[in-house]
Amino acid sequence: MAESQVKPENDAFWKVADSFIAHANAQNDTDRGVVSAGFAYSSARFNAFVIASQCGNKEAFEAEKDAAIEYFVSQYKLALTENVADYSANFDKYISK
C-alpha cells in the first residue's frame, strides 16, 4: 500500500478531500454524528475495495489484508491527530459561538 500513498501536497488529494468535506457539510438536515458515521463507513468500504482490487486475487488479498488495515488505521490516526491539533490551535476561529 505504501507505494500508492498520496502526499497531501498533491493537488488531486486536496480536490478530492475538499469535495468530500463539502458533501458532508451539505448534509445540514442530518445529525452530524450520523454524517460522521456514514463518512467513516463509506471510507472503510471504499478502502476495502482498494485493498482487494490492488491485490488482484483472493490469496494475495488474504496475505495482505492485515498489513493494509494497519496502514489505513495508522493514516487515519495521523490525519485525525493533525486535525484535532489544528482545531485546538484555532478553536475560536473555526467554531463561532
N, CA, C and O atoms as a GROMACS GRO file, in nm:
protein
  388
    1MET      N    1   0.082  -0.120   0.000
    1MET     CA    2   0.000   0.000   0.000
    1MET      C    3   0.086   0.126   0.000
    1MET      O    4   0.043   0.229  -0.051
    2ALA      N    5   0.206   0.120   0.056
    2ALA     CA    6   0.287   0.239   0.070
    2ALA      C    7   0.320   0.303  -0.065
    2ALA      O    8   0.332   0.425  -0.074
    3GLU      N    9   0.336   0.221  -0.171
    3GLU     CA   10   0.370   0.277  -0.299
    3GLU      C   11   0.259   0.365  -0.356
    3GLU      O   12   0.287   0.449  -0.442
    4SER      N   13   0.137   0.350  -0.310
    4SER     CA   14   0.027   0.430  -0.361
    4SER      C   15  -0.012   0.542  -0.265
    4SER      O   16  -0.114   0.609  -0.284
    5GLN      N   17   0.069   0.564  -0.162
    5GLN     CA   18   0.038   0.668  -0.065
    5GLN      C   19   0.037   0.804  -0.135
    5GLN      O   20   0.130   0.838  -0.208
    6VAL      N   21  -0.068   0.881  -0.111
    6VAL     CA   22  -0.082   1.012  -0.171
    6VAL      C   23  -0.030   1.115  -0.073
    6VAL      O   24  -0.066   1.115   0.044
    7LYS      N   25   0.054   1.203  -0.122
    7LYS     CA   26   0.108   1.310  -0.038
    7LYS      C   27   0.008   1.425  -0.033
    7LYS      O   28  -0.052   1.459  -0.134
    8PRO      N   29  -0.010   1.487   0.084
    8PRO     CA   30  -0.103   1.599   0.095
    8PRO      C   31  -0.069   1.716   0.004
    8PRO      O   32  -0.155   1.801  -0.019
    9GLU      N   33   0.054   1.725  -0.047
    9GLU     CA   34   0.092   1.833  -0.137
    9GLU      C   35   0.031   1.814  -0.276
    9GLU      O   36   0.034   1.905  -0.358
   10ASN      N   37  -0.024   1.698  -0.302
   10ASN     CA   38  -0.082   1.664  -0.430
   10ASN      C   39  -0.215   1.738  -0.448
   10ASN      O   40  -0.305   1.725  -0.366
   11ASP      N   41  -0.227   1.815  -0.557
   11ASP     CA   42  -0.350   1.892  -0.582
   11ASP      C   43  -0.473   1.804  -0.592
   11ASP      O   44  -0.580   1.842  -0.545
   12ALA      N   45  -0.460   1.686  -0.654
   12ALA     CA   46  -0.574   1.595  -0.666
   12ALA      C   47  -0.622   1.551  -0.529
   12ALA      O   48  -0.743   1.538  -0.507
   13PHE      N   49  -0.529   1.527  -0.435
   13PHE     CA   50  -0.564   1.489  -0.298
   13PHE      C   51  -0.654   1.595  -0.236
   13PHE      O   52  -0.760   1.563  -0.183
   14TRP      N   53  -0.614   1.722  -0.244
   14TRP     CA   54  -0.691   1.829  -0.182
   14TRP      C   55  -0.824   1.849  -0.252
   14TRP      O   56  -0.924   1.880  -0.186
   15LYS      N   57  -0.829   1.834  -0.384
   15LYS     CA   58  -0.955   1.847  -0.457
   15LYS      C   59  -1.055   1.741  -0.412
   15LYS      O   60  -1.172   1.771  -0.388
   16VAL      N   61  -1.009   1.617  -0.400
   16VAL     CA   62  -1.097   1.509  -0.356
   16VAL      C   63  -1.140   1.530  -0.211
   16VAL      O   64  -1.258   1.519  -0.178
   17ALA      N   65  -1.044   1.561  -0.124
   17ALA     CA   66  -1.076   1.582   0.018
   17ALA      C   67  -1.176   1.696   0.035
   17ALA      O   68  -1.274   1.683   0.108
   18ASP      N   69  -1.152   1.807  -0.032
   18ASP     CA   70  -1.244   1.922  -0.021
   18ASP      C   71  -1.382   1.887  -0.073
   18ASP      O   72  -1.483   1.932  -0.018
   19SER      N   73  -1.389   1.806  -0.179
   19SER     CA   74  -1.518   1.764  -0.234
   19SER      C   75  -1.596   1.680  -0.133
   19SER      O   76  -1.716   1.702  -0.114
   20PHE      N   77  -1.529   1.585  -0.068
   20PHE     CA   78  -1.596   1.502   0.032
   20PHE      C   79  -1.640   1.585   0.153
   20PHE      O   80  -1.750   1.566   0.205
   21ILE      N   81  -1.555   1.676   0.197
   21ILE     CA   82  -1.590   1.761   0.311
   21ILE      C   83  -1.710   1.850   0.276
   21ILE      O   84  -1.800   1.868   0.358
   22ALA      N   85  -1.711   1.906   0.155
   22ALA     CA   86  -1.823   1.989   0.112
   22ALA      C   87  -1.953   1.907   0.109
   22ALA      O   88  -2.058   1.956   0.150
   23HIS      N   89  -1.944   1.784   0.062
   23HIS     CA   90  -2.063   1.699   0.059
   23HIS      C   91  -2.112   1.670   0.202
   23HIS      O   92  -2.232   1.675   0.228
   24ALA      N   93  -2.019   1.640   0.293
   24ALA     CA   94  -2.058   1.616   0.432
   24ALA      C   95  -2.120   1.741   0.494
   24ALA      O   96  -2.221   1.733   0.564
   25ASN      N   97  -2.059   1.857   0.468
   25ASN     CA   98  -2.112   1.982   0.522
   25ASN      C   99  -2.249   2.016   0.467
   25ASN      O  100  -2.327   2.086   0.533
   26ALA      N  101  -2.281   1.968   0.348
   26ALA     CA  102  -2.410   1.996   0.286
   26ALA      C  103  -2.524   1.915   0.347
   26ALA      O  104  -2.640   1.939   0.315
   27GLN      N  105  -2.493   1.820   0.432
   27GLN     CA  106  -2.595   1.735   0.495
   27GLN      C  107  -2.654   1.804   0.618
   27GLN      O  108  -2.657   1.747   0.727
   28ASN      N  109  -2.700   1.928   0.599
   28ASN     CA  110  -2.750   2.011   0.709
   28ASN      C  111  -2.870   1.953   0.781
   28ASN      O  112  -2.891   1.981   0.899
   29ASP      N  113  -2.949   1.872   0.712
   29ASP     CA  114  -3.070   1.818   0.773
   29ASP      C  115  -3.046   1.685   0.843
   29ASP      O  116  -3.141   1.621   0.889
   30THR      N  117  -2.921   1.643   0.853
   30THR     CA  118  -2.885   1.516   0.916
   30THR      C  119  -2.794   1.542   1.035
   30THR      O  120  -2.706   1.628   1.029
   31ASP      N  121  -2.815   1.469   1.142
   31ASP     CA  122  -2.731   1.480   1.261
   31ASP      C  123  -2.584   1.462   1.224
   31ASP      O  124  -2.550   1.371   1.148
   32ARG      N  125  -2.496   1.548   1.276
   32ARG     CA  126  -2.353   1.540   1.245
   32ARG      C  127  -2.292   1.405   1.282
   32ARG      O  128  -2.203   1.357   1.213
   33GLY      N  129  -2.339   1.345   1.388
   33GLY     CA  130  -2.290   1.213   1.427
   33GLY      C  131  -2.322   1.108   1.322
   33GLY      O  132  -2.241   1.019   1.295
   34VAL      N  133  -2.441   1.119   1.264
   34VAL     CA  134  -2.482   1.026   1.158
   34VAL      C  135  -2.397   1.051   1.032
   34VAL      O  136  -2.354   0.956   0.967
   35VAL      N  137  -2.375   1.178   0.999
   35VAL     CA  138  -2.290   1.211   0.884
   35VAL      C  139  -2.149   1.156   0.905
   35VAL      O  140  -2.090   1.097   0.815
   36SER      N  141  -2.096   1.176   1.024
   36SER     CA  142  -1.961   1.126   1.056
   36SER      C  143  -1.954   0.974   1.044
   36SER      O  144  -1.860   0.921   0.985
   37ALA      N  145  -2.053   0.906   1.099
   37ALA     CA  146  -2.056   0.759   1.092
   37ALA      C  147  -2.068   0.711   0.948
   37ALA      O  148  -2.003   0.615   0.908
   38GLY      N  149  -2.152   0.777   0.870
   38GLY     CA  150  -2.168   0.741   0.729
   38GLY      C  151  -2.042   0.766   0.649
   38GLY      O  152  -2.005   0.686   0.563
   39PHE      N  153  -1.975   0.876   0.679
   39PHE     CA  154  -1.850   0.911   0.615
   39PHE      C  155  -1.744   0.804   0.647
   39PHE      O  156  -1.674   0.757   0.558
   40ALA      N  157  -1.734   0.768   0.774
   40ALA     CA  158  -1.635   0.668   0.816
   40ALA      C  159  -1.664   0.532   0.753
   40ALA      O  160  -1.573   0.463   0.706
   41TYR      N  161  -1.791   0.492   0.751
   41TYR     CA  162  -1.828   0.363   0.694
   41TYR      C  163  -1.797   0.360   0.544
   41TYR      O  164  -1.740   0.264   0.494
   42SER      N  165  -1.835   0.466   0.473
   42SER     CA  166  -1.812   0.467   0.328
   42SER      C  167  -1.663   0.469   0.296
   42SER      O  168  -1.621   0.410   0.197
   43SER      N  169  -1.584   0.537   0.378
   43SER     CA  170  -1.439   0.534   0.359
   43SER      C  171  -1.384   0.393   0.380
   43SER      O  172  -1.302   0.346   0.302
   44ALA      N  173  -1.430   0.327   0.485
   44ALA     CA  174  -1.386   0.190   0.512
   44ALA      C  175  -1.427   0.097   0.398
   44ALA      O  176  -1.349   0.011   0.356
   45ARG      N  177  -1.548   0.113   0.348
   45ARG     CA  178  -1.597   0.028   0.240
   45ARG      C  179  -1.514   0.048   0.114
   45ARG      O  180  -1.475  -0.048   0.048
   46PHE      N  181  -1.486   0.175   0.082
   46PHE     CA  182  -1.406   0.203  -0.037
   46PHE      C  183  -1.263   0.152  -0.020
   46PHE      O  184  -1.204   0.099  -0.114
   47ASN      N  185  -1.206   0.168   0.100
   47ASN     CA  186  -1.070   0.121   0.123
   47ASN      C  187  -1.061  -0.031   0.114
   47ASN      O  188  -0.960  -0.084   0.068
   48ALA      N  189  -1.165  -0.102   0.158
   48ALA     CA  190  -1.167  -0.248   0.141
   48ALA      C  191  -1.164  -0.283  -0.008
   48ALA      O  192  -1.096  -0.377  -0.048
   49PHE      N  193  -1.239  -0.208  -0.088
   49PHE     CA  194  -1.237  -0.228  -0.233
   49PHE      C  195  -1.098  -0.200  -0.290
   49PHE      O  196  -1.049  -0.276  -0.373
   50VAL      N  197  -1.034  -0.092  -0.245
   50VAL     CA  198  -0.899  -0.058  -0.292
   50VAL      C  199  -0.802  -0.172  -0.261
   50VAL      O  200  -0.725  -0.213  -0.347
   51ILE      N  201  -0.807  -0.222  -0.139
   51ILE     CA  202  -0.718  -0.333  -0.100
   51ILE      C  203  -0.742  -0.453  -0.190
   51ILE      O  204  -0.647  -0.508  -0.246
   52ALA      N  205  -0.867  -0.494  -0.205
   52ALA     CA  206  -0.899  -0.612  -0.285
   52ALA      C  207  -0.860  -0.593  -0.431
   52ALA      O  208  -0.803  -0.683  -0.493
   53SER      N  209  -0.889  -0.476  -0.487
   53SER     CA  210  -0.860  -0.455  -0.629
   53SER      C  211  -0.710  -0.446  -0.655
   53SER      O  212  -0.665  -0.486  -0.763
   54GLN      N  213  -0.632  -0.396  -0.560
   54GLN     CA  214  -0.487  -0.390  -0.579
   54GLN      C  215  -0.423  -0.527  -0.563
   54GLN      O  216  -0.317  -0.552  -0.620
   55CYS      N  217  -0.485  -0.614  -0.487
   55CYS     CA  218  -0.429  -0.748  -0.467
   55CYS      C  219  -0.450  -0.836  -0.590
   55CYS      O  220  -0.362  -0.916  -0.624
   56GLY      N  221  -0.560  -0.823  -0.654
   56GLY     CA  222  -0.584  -0.897  -0.777
   56GLY      C  223  -0.641  -1.036  -0.762
   56GLY      O  224  -0.713  -1.082  -0.851
   57ASN      N  225  -0.612  -1.105  -0.653
   57ASN     CA  226  -0.670  -1.238  -0.632
   57ASN      C  227  -0.689  -1.260  -0.483
   57ASN      O  228  -0.632  -1.189  -0.400
   58LYS      N  229  -0.770  -1.360  -0.450
   58LYS     CA  230  -0.807  -1.382  -0.310
   58LYS      C  231  -0.687  -1.420  -0.224
   58LYS      O  232  -0.678  -1.377  -0.109
   59GLU      N  233  -0.595  -1.497  -0.277
   59GLU     CA  234  -0.478  -1.539  -0.198
   59GLU      C  235  -0.393  -1.418  -0.159
   59GLU      O  236  -0.349  -1.407  -0.045
   60ALA      N  237  -0.370  -1.329  -0.254
   60ALA     CA  238  -0.293  -1.208  -0.224
   60ALA      C  239  -0.370  -1.120  -0.126
   60ALA      O  240  -0.311  -1.060  -0.035
   61PHE      N  241  -0.502  -1.112  -0.144
   61PHE     CA  242  -0.585  -1.034  -0.054
   61PHE      C  243  -0.573  -1.086   0.090
   61PHE      O  244  -0.553  -1.008   0.183
   62GLU      N  245  -0.585  -1.216   0.106
   62GLU     CA  246  -0.575  -1.277   0.239
   62GLU      C  247  -0.437  -1.252   0.300
   62GLU      O  248  -0.425  -1.230   0.421
   63ALA      N  249  -0.334  -1.254   0.217
   63ALA     CA  250  -0.197  -1.232   0.266
   63ALA      C  251  -0.171  -1.087   0.304
   63ALA      O  252  -0.091  -1.059   0.394
   64GLU      N  253  -0.237  -0.994   0.237
   64GLU     CA  254  -0.207  -0.851   0.255
   64GLU      C  255  -0.305  -0.775   0.342
   64GLU      O  256  -0.277  -0.663   0.384
   65LYS      N  257  -0.421  -0.834   0.370
   65LYS     CA  258  -0.528  -0.756   0.434
   65LYS      C  259  -0.491  -0.700   0.572
   65LYS      O  260  -0.527  -0.587   0.602
   66ASP      N  261  -0.422  -0.776   0.655
   66ASP     CA  262  -0.388  -0.726   0.788
   66ASP      C  263  -0.293  -0.606   0.781
   66ASP      O  264  -0.311  -0.508   0.853
   67ALA      N  265  -0.194  -0.614   0.694
   67ALA     CA  266  -0.100  -0.502   0.678
   67ALA      C  267  -0.172  -0.381   0.620
   67ALA      O  268  -0.144  -0.267   0.658
   68ALA      N  269  -0.263  -0.404   0.527
   68ALA     CA  270  -0.338  -0.294   0.467
   68ALA      C  271  -0.428  -0.226   0.570
   68ALA      O  272  -0.437  -0.103   0.574
   69ILE      N  273  -0.494  -0.306   0.654
   69ILE     CA  274  -0.577  -0.248   0.760
   69ILE      C  275  -0.492  -0.163   0.852
   69ILE      O  276  -0.531  -0.051   0.887
   70GLU      N  277  -0.378  -0.213   0.892
   70GLU     CA  278  -0.287  -0.138   0.980
   70GLU      C  279  -0.246  -0.006   0.913
   70GLU      O  280  -0.242   0.098   0.978
   71TYR      N  281  -0.216  -0.012   0.785
   71TYR     CA  282  -0.178   0.109   0.710
   71TYR      C  283  -0.290   0.211   0.715
   71TYR      O  284  -0.267   0.327   0.750
   72PHE      N  285  -0.412   0.171   0.680
   72PHE     CA  286  -0.523   0.266   0.676
   72PHE      C  287  -0.556   0.319   0.815
   72PHE      O  288  -0.588   0.438   0.829
   73VAL      N  289  -0.550   0.236   0.916
   73VAL     CA  290  -0.577   0.281   1.053
   73VAL      C  291  -0.471   0.384   1.096
   73VAL      O  292  -0.505   0.486   1.156
   74SER      N  293  -0.346   0.357   1.066
   74SER     CA  294  -0.239   0.450   1.105
   74SER      C  295  -0.252   0.582   1.030
   74SER      O  296  -0.226   0.688   1.088
   75GLN      N  297  -0.292   0.578   0.902
   75GLN     CA  298  -0.311   0.701   0.826
   75GLN      C  299  -0.428   0.783   0.882
   75GLN      O  300  -0.420   0.906   0.890
   76TYR      N  301  -0.535   0.714   0.920
   76TYR     CA  302  -0.650   0.784   0.978
   76TYR      C  303  -0.611   0.848   1.112
   76TYR      O  304  -0.645   0.963   1.139
   77LYS      N  305  -0.539   0.773   1.195
   77LYS     CA  306  -0.497   0.826   1.325
   77LYS      C  307  -0.409   0.949   1.307
   77LYS      O  308  -0.424   1.047   1.380
   78LEU      N  309  -0.317   0.944   1.212
   78LEU     CA  310  -0.230   1.059   1.185
   78LEU      C  311  -0.313   1.179   1.140
   78LEU      O  312  -0.293   1.290   1.190
   79ALA      N  313  -0.405   1.158   1.047
   79ALA     CA  314  -0.488   1.269   0.997
   79ALA      C  315  -0.576   1.326   1.107
   79ALA      O  316  -0.590   1.448   1.119
   80LEU      N  317  -0.637   1.239   1.186
   80LEU     CA  318  -0.723   1.286   1.295
   80LEU      C  319  -0.642   1.364   1.398
   80LEU      O  320  -0.686   1.469   1.445
   81THR      N  321  -0.526   1.313   1.434
   81THR     CA  322  -0.441   1.382   1.532
   81THR      C  323  -0.401   1.520   1.482
   81THR      O  324  -0.405   1.617   1.557
   82GLU      N  325  -0.362   1.530   1.354
   82GLU     CA  326  -0.324   1.659   1.296
   82GLU      C  327  -0.442   1.756   1.294
   82GLU      O  328  -0.426   1.874   1.324
   83ASN      N  329  -0.561   1.707   1.259
   83ASN     CA  330  -0.677   1.795   1.252
   83ASN      C  331  -0.728   1.837   1.389
   83ASN      O  332  -0.774   1.950   1.405
   84VAL      N  333  -0.721   1.748   1.487
   84VAL     CA  334  -0.759   1.785   1.624
   84VAL      C  335  -0.662   1.891   1.677
   84VAL      O  336  -0.705   1.985   1.745
   85ALA      N  337  -0.534   1.878   1.648
   85ALA     CA  338  -0.436   1.979   1.690
   85ALA      C  339  -0.465   2.113   1.624
   85ALA      O  340  -0.452   2.218   1.687
   86ASP      N  341  -0.504   2.109   1.496
   86ASP     CA  342  -0.540   2.232   1.425
   86ASP      C  343  -0.662   2.299   1.490
   86ASP      O  344  -0.663   2.420   1.510
   87TYR      N  345  -0.763   2.220   1.522
   87TYR     CA  346  -0.881   2.276   1.590
   87TYR      C  347  -0.847   2.327   1.729
   87TYR      O  348  -0.903   2.427   1.774
   88SER      N  349  -0.756   2.260   1.797
   88SER     CA  350  -0.714   2.307   1.929
   88SER      C  351  -0.647   2.444   1.918
   88SER      O  352  -0.672   2.532   2.000
   89ALA      N  353  -0.564   2.460   1.818
   89ALA     CA  354  -0.494   2.587   1.799
   89ALA      C  355  -0.584   2.697   1.745
   89ALA      O  356  -0.557   2.815   1.766
   90ASN      N  357  -0.690   2.661   1.676
   90ASN     CA  358  -0.775   2.760   1.608
   90ASN      C  359  -0.922   2.749   1.647
   90ASN      O  360  -1.010   2.787   1.569
   91PHE      N  361  -0.950   2.699   1.766
   91PHE     CA  362  -1.088   2.670   1.805
   91PHE      C  363  -1.180   2.790   1.788
   91PHE      O  364  -1.286   2.778   1.726
   92ASP      N  365  -1.142   2.905   1.841
   92ASP     CA  366  -1.229   3.022   1.835
   92ASP      C  367  -1.249   3.072   1.692
   92ASP      O  368  -1.355   3.127   1.660
   93LYS      N  369  -1.151   3.052   1.608
   93LYS     CA  370  -1.162   3.090   1.467
   93LYS      C  371  -1.257   2.996   1.392
   93LYS      O  372  -1.337   3.042   1.311
   94TYR      N  373  -1.248   2.866   1.419
   94TYR     CA  374  -1.326   2.767   1.346
   94TYR      C  375  -1.468   2.748   1.401
   94TYR      O  376  -1.561   2.721   1.325
   95ILE      N  377  -1.484   2.762   1.531
   95ILE     CA  378  -1.613   2.736   1.595
   95ILE      C  379  -1.666   2.869   1.650
   95ILE      O  380  -1.623   2.917   1.755
   96SER      N  381  -1.759   2.926   1.576
   96SER     CA  382  -1.816   3.054   1.622
   96SER      C  383  -1.929   3.024   1.720
   96SER      O  384  -1.999   2.923   1.707
   97LYS      N  385  -1.947   3.112   1.815
   97LYS     CA  386  -2.048   3.093   1.919
   97LYS      C  387  -2.183   3.139   1.875
   97LYS      O  388  -2.280   3.130   1.951
   0.00000   0.00000   0.00000
